[in-house]
Amino acid sequence: MGSSHLLKIRQESKIALPKIFDDITNVCFSSFLDKDYQTKEEIKKEFPLSYSDVFLEAKGSNGKHHPPLKVGVVLSGGQASGGHNVIIGIFDAIKKLNKDSSLIGFLNGPQGIFNHKYKELTEDHLHLYRNTGGFDLIGSGRDKIEKEEQLLSSLKIALDLNLDGIVIIGGDDSNTNAAILAEYFKSNKCHTKVVGVPKTIDGDLQNKYVDISFGFDTASKTYSELIGNIARDALSAKKYTHFIKLMGRTASHLALECALQVHPNLTFIGEEVALKKQSLKDLSKEITDLVIERYEKGKNFGIILLPEGLIEQMVDMNELIAALNHLLGTIDPGSFDQKQLIEHVTQHLNKSESETFKCLPPEIQKQLLLDRDPHGNVQVALIETEKLFIHLVQKNLREVSFKGKFSPIAHFFGYEGRAGFPTLFDATYCYSLGYAAAALIKEGMSSYMAAISGLSSNYESWKCYGIPLTSLMRFEIRKGKKKAVIEKALVNLKGKSFLTFSKLRESWREGDDYTFTGPIQFFSEIPDIQDVPKILNK
């Protein structure tokens, strides 16, 4: 890994901790029942040995010497800034418990567990990665541990290495996998505990105790800087309309956060579009109206934000995609050439689905027919929604004989936000999550998610919780089968953040109230975390 002046400073920067972790040997957990939680009998049947409705809160106790711990850690899913600090937090915590403790890093995601690919992580390794982005210390992957042979192989390595615990750092699917692994270990009387850590830049892993998943703050600030740069350029050139798609498959948290940060002219929130049952035609007309309204005010430019998952949340596109998913599941797409495949699906769609499909430009039609993800769903990141809307708006403007200028530019911000240096907030949050995971393993807890709560207050007062993974689960249909999974958290349309946005967006529509956040600031003279994501005020 190459070096830079900033990297060296980041490596040497001290990471703050909440007061609860002043002495990790003192940390224990008190159990409590959440009065708002109702037992999920179906989930309980699925996880009979590891199901729990007992929540945990970290407290202080009499410190005592602790025997060495041997802990494994794995990064699962897409990158999110701060992952390295979670690993370093685990390492520092278990070393403070006992200097002879050791940390094993499984390589390239969950496959590293069942393929027995790992390495011991030492201070010499970890020093280079303190406060850095990316997952390159041990790599990541999207494999699942769910087949019997994978579970059996994972059990074997846990026993062979005599692991006290495995920490799975990932999103909703990865933490679902943690629950499956914990249940399997218990059923085979394996002493290895399994703990999950909430990670995803989409921000859709939230609940009463998890204010936000790590990586979201860094991603939203990175995108907000880029959007602000584009807004300044648009304000300067006064001749381009920018269509900017942002990551966020199901939830629109990133789009909402960036809108609150930058104040673009128009932002679609997928959850609102779905609730109102708006169609592709509805949204393209809204954009067209915006272009005309701004032209009439002498403004041939603008900024439009589109969440990645919007393509599935428009009522007509949702119906079309569901039909295509079903059709493609009944044939071998590889046995058709592109033209034949389009003809085949068109013939087997109903009238309204066929009309929607035919109104799409050929390139979008092809993208809708690409290979599905492991769950059988369309890969929304590969569908150029931003270009689709440009095509439809151009068509609409021609139909009304628009006399102004419409010069659209398409952008997709995704990978740019996933692996940069973590913000001060994410660096601190992630280090604390590492301590929380280590504390849960120290106390012998399994099938729990490590949580740090109270993130909108000073970091010293942050609280640490253990959340039963099974308490976050519900049944969904995946590839035609009922499956227990951790539920995604969508934008709360009655929450403070969305209501604030909905009150202000009309003034942003025709005005040029752009806010320029500038680059992320990694250092502060005051060691408190004030610059938290705006959506934490939910």
C-alpha positions in Angstrom: 0.0 0.0 0.0 1.4 3.4 -1.0 1.8 6.2 1.5 0.8 9.8 1.7 1.1 12.6 4.2 -2.5 12.3 5.1 -2.3 8.6 5.5 0.6 8.8 7.9 -1.3 11.4 10.0 -4.4 9.2 10.0 -2.5 6.2 11.1 -1.1 8.0 14.1 -4.4 9.7 15.1 -5.8 8.7 18.4 -9.3 7.2 18.3 -11.7 8.2 21.0 -13.9 5.8 23.0 -17.2 6.2 25.0 -16.7 6.2 28.7 -18.3 2.8 29.0 -15.1 1.4 27.5 -12.6 3.2 29.7 -11.7 -0.2 31.0 -13.0 -3.1 28.9 -12.4 -5.5 31.8 -15.1 -3.7 33.7 -17.7 -4.1 31.0 -20.6 -6.6 31.6 -24.2 -6.6 30.3 -27.5 -6.4 32.2 -30.4 -8.0 30.4 -33.8 -6.4 29.9 -37.0 -6.9 28.0 -38.1 -4.3 25.5 -41.7 -3.4 26.2 -42.3 -2.7 22.5 -41.0 -6.0 21.3 -43.4 -8.9 20.7 -42.2 -12.5 20.5 -42.0 -13.8 16.9 -43.2 -17.4 17.2 -42.4 -18.3 13.6 -38.8 -17.0 13.9 -38.5 -18.8 17.2 -39.4 -22.1 15.5 -36.7 -21.4 12.8 -34.1 -20.6 15.4 -35.1 -22.8 18.4 -31.7 -22.8 20.2 -30.5 -19.2 19.6 -33.8 -17.3 19.6 -33.9 -14.6 22.3 -36.1 -11.7 23.2 -33.6 -10.6 25.9 -31.8 -7.4 25.1 -28.5 -6.4 26.7 -27.0 -3.1 27.9 -23.4 -2.6 28.8 -22.8 -1.7 32.4 -19.7 -1.5 34.7 -18.7 -4.3 37.1 -15.7 -5.3 39.2 -12.8 -5.7 36.8 -11.0 -9.0 36.8 -8.3 -10.8 34.9 -9.6 -12.5 31.8 -8.1 -15.6 30.1 -6.9 -15.1 26.5 -9.5 -14.8 23.8 -9.1 -16.2 20.3 -11.5 -14.4 18.0 -12.1 -14.6 14.2 -13.4 -11.7 12.1 -14.8 -11.5 8.6 -15.8 -8.6 6.4 -19.0 -9.5 4.4 -20.6 -7.7 1.5 -19.8 -4.3 -0.1 -17.2 -1.9 1.3 -18.1 0.8 3.9 -15.6 3.2 5.4 -14.6 2.3 8.9 -14.5 -1.5 8.6 -10.8 -1.5 9.5 -11.5 0.4 12.7 -14.0 -2.2 13.7 -11.3 -4.9 13.3 -8.8 -2.7 15.2 -11.3 -2.1 17.9 -11.8 -5.8 18.4 -8.0 -6.3 18.5 -7.3 -3.5 21.0 -10.1 -4.6 23.2 -9.1 -8.3 23.5 -5.5 -7.4 24.0 -6.5 -5.1 26.9 -8.4 -8.1 28.3 -5.3 -10.3 28.0 -2.1 -9.6 26.2 -2.1 -13.2 24.9 -5.4 -12.8 23.1 -5.3 -13.3 19.3 -7.3 -12.1 16.3 -7.8 -14.2 13.2 -8.8 -12.5 10.0 -10.8 -14.7 7.5 -9.8 -13.7 3.9 -12.1 -12.5 1.1 -15.4 -12.7 2.9 -17.4 -15.6 4.3 -15.7 -18.0 1.9 -12.6 -17.5 4.0 -14.4 -19.3 6.8 -15.6 -22.4 5.0 -12.5 -22.6 2.7 -10.3 -22.2 5.8 -8.4 -19.2 4.4 -7.2 -16.9 7.2 -4.2 -15.1 8.8 -3.4 -13.9 12.3 -3.6 -10.2 12.6 -0.9 -8.4 14.6 -0.2 -4.9 15.5 2.3 -4.7 12.7 -0.5 -5.5 10.2 -3.1 -3.3 11.8 -1.1 -0.1 12.4 -1.1 0.5 8.6 -4.9 0.4 8.5 -5.9 2.6 11.5 -8.5 5.2 10.4 -8.3 4.1 6.7 -11.0 3.2 4.3 -11.6 0.1 2.3 -11.6 -3.6 3.3 -8.2 -4.4 1.8 -6.7 -5.6 5.1 -8.5 -9.0 4.7 -10.8 -8.5 1.8 -14.5 -9.1 1.5 -17.0 -11.1 -0.5 -20.7 -11.8 -0.9 -20.7 -15.5 -0.3 -23.3 -16.9 2.1 -22.7 -19.7 4.6 -26.0 -21.6 4.3 -25.4 -24.9 2.5 -24.8 -27.9 4.8 -21.3 -28.5 3.6 -20.4 -24.8 4.1 -21.8 -24.9 7.6 -20.0 -28.1 8.5 -16.7 -26.7 7.1 -17.2 -23.5 9.2 -17.9 -25.6 12.3 -14.7 -27.5 11.7 -12.5 -24.4 11.4 -14.1 -22.9 14.5 -13.2 -26.1 16.4 -9.8 -26.5 14.9 -8.8 -23.0 15.8 -10.6 -23.2 19.1 -12.2 -19.8 18.5 -14.1 -18.1 21.3 -16.0 -16.1 18.8 -16.5 -15.0 15.2 -17.5 -11.4 14.4 -19.3 -11.0 11.1 -19.2 -7.4 9.9 -21.9 -6.8 7.3 -25.4 -5.7 6.3 -28.8 -7.2 6.7 -28.1 -10.4 4.7 -24.7 -10.8 6.4 -26.2 -10.5 9.8 -28.9 -13.0 8.8 -26.0 -15.3 8.0 -24.6 -14.7 11.4 -27.8 -15.8 13.0 -27.8 -19.0 10.9 -24.2 -19.7 11.8 -24.9 -19.1 15.5 -27.9 -21.5 15.5 -25.8 -24.2 13.7 -22.9 -23.9 16.2 -25.3 -24.2 19.1 -27.0 -27.2 17.5 -23.6 -28.9 17.3 -22.6 -27.9 20.9 -19.8 -25.6 19.5 -18.6 -23.1 22.1 -17.7 -20.4 19.4 -20.0 -17.4 19.8 -21.2 -15.4 16.7 -21.7 -11.6 16.9 -22.8 -9.3 14.1 -21.8 -5.7 13.4 -24.1 -3.3 11.4 -22.5 -2.2 8.2 -23.9 -0.7 5.0 -23.6 2.7 3.3 -27.3 2.4 2.3 -28.3 3.1 5.9 -31.1 0.5 5.8 -29.8 -1.4 8.9 -31.5 0.8 11.6 -33.6 0.1 14.6 -34.4 1.3 18.1 -30.8 0.6 19.2 -28.8 1.0 15.9 -29.1 4.7 15.0 -27.4 4.2 11.7 -25.1 1.6 10.1 -21.4 2.5 9.8 -20.1 3.8 6.5 -23.3 5.8 5.8 -21.9 9.0 7.2 -18.7 8.9 5.0 -20.6 7.9 1.9 -23.3 10.6 2.3 -20.6 13.3 2.9 -18.5 12.1 -0.1 -21.6 12.2 -2.4 -22.7 15.5 -0.9 -19.3 17.1 -1.7 -19.5 15.7 -5.3 -23.1 16.9 -5.8 -22.2 20.3 -4.3 -19.3 20.6 -6.8 -21.7 19.8 -9.7 -24.2 22.3 -8.3 -21.5 25.0 -8.3 -20.6 24.1 -11.8 -24.2 24.2 -12.9 -24.7 27.6 -11.3 -21.6 28.8 -13.1 -22.2 27.4 -16.5 -26.0 27.9 -16.3 -26.7 25.4 -19.1 -26.7 21.8 -17.8 -29.3 19.7 -16.0 -27.6 17.0 -14.0 -29.4 13.7 -13.3 -27.5 12.0 -10.4 -28.3 8.5 -9.3 -27.1 7.5 -5.8 -26.6 4.0 -4.3 -29.4 2.6 -2.2 -31.2 -0.5 -3.5 -34.3 -0.5 -1.4 -34.1 2.4 0.9 -33.6 6.1 -0.1 -31.7 7.2 3.0 -28.6 8.3 1.0 -30.7 10.4 -1.4 -32.6 12.0 1.5 -29.4 12.7 3.5 -27.7 14.3 0.4 -30.8 16.3 -0.3 -30.8 17.7 3.2 -27.1 18.5 2.9 -27.0 20.1 -0.6 -30.6 21.3 -1.4 -31.0 20.0 -5.0 -33.9 21.2 -7.2 -35.6 17.8 -7.2 -35.1 14.6 -5.2 -37.3 11.5 -5.5 -37.6 9.4 -2.4 -38.5 5.9 -3.4 -40.6 5.1 -0.4 -42.8 8.1 -1.1 -43.1 7.1 -4.8 -44.2 3.6 -3.8 -46.7 4.9 -1.3 -48.3 7.3 -3.8 -48.2 4.6 -6.5 -46.5 7.0 -8.9 -45.6 5.7 -12.3 -42.7 6.2 -14.7 -44.9 8.6 -16.6 -45.7 10.6 -13.4 -42.1 11.1 -12.5 -40.9 12.0 -16.0 -43.7 14.5 -16.2 -42.6 16.0 -12.9 -39.1 16.4 -14.2 -40.4 17.9 -17.4 -42.5 20.4 -15.6 -39.4 21.4 -13.5 -37.3 21.9 -16.6 -40.0 24.2 -18.2 -40.6 26.1 -14.9 -36.9 26.8 -14.5 -36.6 27.8 -18.2 -39.4 30.3 -17.7 -37.3 31.9 -14.9 -34.3 32.0 -17.2 -32.6 28.9 -15.7 -31.6 26.2 -18.2 -29.9 24.2 -15.5 -30.7 22.1 -12.4 -29.8 19.2 -10.1 -32.0 16.1 -9.8 -31.2 13.2 -7.4 -32.5 9.7 -8.0 -32.1 6.8 -5.6 -30.8 3.6 -7.1 -33.8 1.6 -6.2 -36.3 4.0 -7.7 -36.6 1.9 -10.8 -38.4 -0.8 -8.7 -40.6 1.6 -6.7 -42.6 3.1 -9.5 -45.8 1.2 -9.7 -45.7 0.3 -13.4 -42.0 -0.6 -13.3 -42.4 -2.7 -10.2 -45.1 -4.7 -12.0 -43.0 -5.1 -15.1 -39.8 -6.1 -13.1 -41.8 -8.7 -11.1 -43.2 -10.2 -14.4 -39.7 -10.2 -15.9 -38.2 -11.9 -12.8 -40.9 -14.6 -13.1 -40.5 -15.1 -16.9 -36.7 -15.3 -16.7 -37.0 -17.8 -13.9 -38.9 -20.2 -16.3 -36.4 -20.1 -19.2 -32.7 -20.3 -19.9 -31.9 -16.7 -21.1 -28.6 -17.9 -22.5 -30.4 -20.0 -25.1 -31.8 -16.8 -26.8 -30.0 -14.0 -28.5 -30.8 -10.5 -27.4 -33.5 -9.8 -30.0 -35.1 -13.2 -29.5 -35.2 -12.7 -25.7 -36.9 -9.3 -26.0 -39.5 -10.8 -28.4 -40.1 -13.7 -26.1 -40.7 -11.7 -23.0 -42.8 -9.1 -24.8 -45.1 -11.9 -26.0 -45.5 -13.3 -22.5 -46.2 -10.0 -20.7 -49.8 -8.8 -20.1 -51.0 -5.7 -22.0 -50.0 -3.0 -19.4 -46.6 -4.7 -18.7 -46.0 -4.9 -22.5 -46.8 -1.2 -23.0 -44.4 -0.2 -20.2 -41.7 -2.4 -21.6 -42.1 -1.0 -25.2 -41.9 2.6 -24.1 -38.4 2.0 -22.7 -35.3 2.7 -24.9 -33.6 -0.5 -26.2 -30.6 -0.1 -23.9 -32.8 -0.1 -20.8 -34.8 -3.1 -22.1 -31.5 -5.0 -22.3 -30.5 -4.0 -18.8 -33.8 -5.2 -17.4 -33.0 -8.6 -18.8 -29.5 -9.0 -17.4 -28.6 -11.8 -15.0 -30.4 -11.6 -11.6 -28.7 -11.3 -8.3 -28.4 -14.4 -5.9 -31.9 -13.7 -4.6 -33.4 -13.7 -8.1 -33.9 -9.9 -8.2 -32.9 -7.4 -10.9 -29.6 -5.7 -10.4 -30.8 -2.2 -10.0 -27.2 -0.7 -10.1 -26.9 -1.9 -13.7 -30.0 -0.1 -14.8 -29.3 3.4 -16.0 -32.3 5.1 -14.5 -30.7 8.5 -14.9 -30.5 7.9 -18.7 -34.0 6.5 -18.8 -35.4 9.8 -17.4 -33.3 11.9 -19.7 -34.7 9.9 -22.7 -38.3 10.4 -21.4 -37.9 14.1 -20.6 -36.4 14.8 -24.0 -39.4 13.0 -25.6 -41.9 15.0 -23.4 -40.2 18.3 -24.3 -40.4 17.5 -28.0 -44.1 16.8 -27.6 -44.8 20.2 -26.1 -42.6 22.0 -28.6 -40.2 23.2 -25.8 -38.4 26.4 -27.0 -35.7 26.4 -24.3 -32.4 24.5 -24.0 -32.2 21.2 -22.2 -28.7 19.9 -21.9 -28.8 16.8 -19.6 -25.8 15.1 -18.1 -26.0 11.7 -16.4 -24.0 10.6 -13.3 -24.0 7.5 -11.0 -22.3 7.9 -7.6 -21.6 4.5 -6.1 -18.1 3.2 -5.6 -16.8 6.7 -5.0 -18.4 6.7 -1.5 -17.6 3.2 -0.3 -13.9 3.1 0.6 -12.5 6.5 1.3 -10.9 7.7 4.6 -13.7 7.4 7.2 -15.1 10.6 8.7 -14.2 11.4 12.3 -17.7 10.2 13.1 -17.4 6.8 11.3 -13.8 6.3 12.6 -14.9 6.8 16.2 -18.2 4.9 15.8 -16.5 1.9 14.2 -13.7 1.7 16.8 -16.5 1.6 19.5 -18.4 -1.1 17.6 -15.2 -3.2 17.7 -15.1 -2.9 21.5 -18.8 -3.7 21.7 -18.3 -6.9 19.7 -15.4 -7.9 21.8 -17.3 -7.2 25.0 -20.2 -9.5 23.8 -17.8 -12.3 23.1 -16.0 -11.8 26.4 -19.4 -12.2 28.2 -20.2 -15.4 26.2 -23.1 -13.9 24.1 -24.0 -15.4 20.7 -26.4 -14.5 18.0 -26.3 -10.8 19.0 -25.6 -7.7 17.1 -23.2 -5.2 18.6 -24.8 -1.8 18.8 -23.7 1.7 19.8 -26.5 4.1 20.5 -27.1 7.8 21.2 -24.9 8.8 18.3 -26.3 12.3 18.0 -24.8 13.2 21.4 -21.2 13.5 22.5 -19.3 10.3 21.9 -18.4 10.0 25.6 -22.0 9.3 26.5 -22.6 6.8 23.8 -24.2 3.5 25.0 -23.5 -0.1 24.1 -26.1 -2.7 23.5 -26.5 -6.3 22.4 -29.5 -6.9 20.2 -30.7 -10.5 19.6 -30.3 -11.0 15.8 -33.5 -13.0 15.7 -35.4 -10.0 17.1 -34.7 -8.1 13.9 -35.9 -10.9 11.6 -39.1 -11.5 9.6 -40.0 -13.9 6.8 -39.7 -12.8 3.1 -40.1 -14.6 -0.2 -36.7 -15.2 -1.7 -36.5 -17.1 -5.0 -40.1 -18.3 -4.5 -39.4 -19.6 -1.0 -40.2 -18.3 2.5 -36.9 -17.3 4.2 -36.1 -15.7 7.6 -34.1 -12.5 7.0 -33.2 -9.3 8.9 -35.7 -6.6 7.8 -34.5 -3.6 5.9 -35.2 -0.2 7.5 -36.9 2.2 5.0 -37.2 6.0 5.1 -39.8 6.9 7.7 -42.2 9.2 5.8 -43.5 10.4 9.1 -40.1 11.1 10.6 -38.5 14.4 11.3 -35.9 14.2 8.6 -38.4 13.4 5.8 -40.9 16.0 7.1 -38.1 18.7 7.1 -37.2 17.7 3.6 -40.9 17.8 2.4 -41.3 21.3 3.8 -38.2 22.7 2.1 -38.1 21.0 -1.2 -40.6 23.3 -2.9 -38.4 26.3 -2.2 -35.4 24.4 -3.6 -37.3 23.5 -6.8 -37.0 26.8 -8.5 -34.5 28.6 -6.3 -30.8 27.9 -6.4 -30.4 27.3 -2.7 -27.5 24.9 -3.2 -25.3 24.2 -0.1 -21.6 23.4 -0.7 -20.4 21.1 2.0 -16.8 20.9 0.7 -14.4 18.1 1.4 -14.6 15.9 4.5 -12.7 17.3 7.5 -10.8 14.5 9.3 -9.6 16.3 12.3 -11.2 18.4 15.1 -9.7 20.5 17.9 -12.7 19.4 20.0 -12.9 15.7 20.5 -16.7 15.4 20.2 -18.7 14.2 17.2 -21.1 17.0 16.4 -21.2 16.7 12.6 -23.4 13.6 12.5 -25.8 12.6 9.7 -28.8 14.8 9.5 -31.2 11.8 9.3 -30.2 10.9 12.9 -32.7 13.6 13.9 -35.4 11.2 12.8 
